[in-house]
Amino acid sequence: MANDKFDEFQKHARQMLRAQQEAYLAAAKQWRHNLVAGQKSAHWPTAAELDTLPSAAELSEATQTFTSKLLADQQQFMEALIETMNKKPKGKS
């Protein structure tokens, strides 16, 4: 029963993330289409500004590193929570 609730929560969270990703991709595709069509679009960084941005590989690596740390933090939290919940109250056998 509890696993069903966790599974449902995780499914919903993943659906929300996918919807956000799809919206972002749709905006990027529209921007790209407008660029190719020669239409004016929102500000685009200059070459000097682009040089300061991380590459796609660097961004991907940083995201993976962050996600790994976040997962480790969550695992530590869950282990501490389980340990806390499994402790017997003082005075009880």
PAMILUM-684529 format. One record per residue: residue in one letter; x, y, z of N, C-alpha, C in turn. Coordinates in steps of 0.1 Angstrom, whole numbers, plus 5000, padded with zeros to 4 digits. Layout:
N
AXYZXYZXYZ ...
! end
This chain:
93
M500849885000500050005000500950135000 A501850135009502750255010503550264997 N503950154992504750154979503950214968 D502650184968501750244957501750394958 K501650444970501650594972502950654967 F504150594970505450634966505550624951 D505050514945505150494931504250604924 E503150634929502250734923502850874924 F503450904935504151034937505251044927 Q506150944926507250944917506750954902 K505750884899505150884885504751034882 H504051094892503551224890504751324888 A505751314897506851404896507551384883 R507751264878508351244865507551304854 Q506251294855505351344844505451504844 M505551564856505751704857507051744851 L508151674854509451704848509451694833 R508851584828508851564814508051674807 A506951714813506151824807506951954807 Q507751984817508552104817509652094806 Q510251974805511251954795510651964781 E509451914779508751924766508452074762 A508052144772507752284770509052364767 Y510052334773511352394771511852364757 L511752234753512152194739511252264729 A509952274731509052344722509452484720 A509852554731510252694730511552704722 A512552614725513752614718513552584703 K512652494699512452464685511752594678 Q510852654685510252774680511352884678 W512152904688513253004687514152974675 R514452844673515352804662514652824649 H513352794648512552814636512552964632 N512353054642512353194640513653244636 L514753194641516053234638516353194623 V516053074619516253034605515453114596 A514153144600513253224591513653374591 G514653414599515053554599514153644607 Q513353584615512453664623513253714636 K512853834640513453894652512953814664 S513853784673513553704685514153774697 A513953714708514453774721515953784720 H516553864729517953894730518753754730 W519753754722520753644722522053694726 P522753624735524053674740525053694728 T525853794731526953824721528053714722 A528953714712530053614712530853624725 A531053744730531853754743531053694754 E529753714755528953654765528853504764 L528853454751528753314749530053244754 D531153314753532453254757532453224772 T531653294780531653264794530753154798 L529853114789528953004793529552864792 P529052774800529652644799529252574786 S530052474782529652404770528552304774 A527952244764526852144767527352034775 A528651984772529251874779529451914794 E529952034796530152084810528852094817 L527852144811526552164817525952024821 S526151934812525651794814526351734826 E527651744826528451694837528151754850 A527951884850527551954863526151914868 T525251894858523951844862523951704868 Q524751614862524851484867525551484880 T526551564882527251574895526251624906 F525451724903524451774912523451674915 T522951604905521951494907522451384916 S523751344914524351244922524351284937 K524751414939524851464953523451474959 L522451514951521151524956520551384960 L520851284952520451154954521151094967 A522451124969523151084981522551144993 D522251274992521651345003520251285007 Q519451254997518151194999518351055005 Q519350985001519550845006519950855021 Q520750955025521150975039519951015047 F519151095042517951145049517051025051 M516850945041515850825043516450725052 E517750705052518350615062518250665076 A518450795078518250845091516750845096 L515850865087514450855090514050715093 I514550615086514150475089514750435102 E515950485105516650445118515750515129 T515350635127514550705138513250635140 M512650595129511250535130511350395136 N512450325134512650185139513150175154 K513550295159513950295173512750265182 K512950185192511850165202511850275212 P510650325216510550425226511250385239 K511750475246512450445259511350395268 G511750285276510850225285510050125280 K510150095267509349985260510249885256 S509749765256510649645252510349605238 
! end
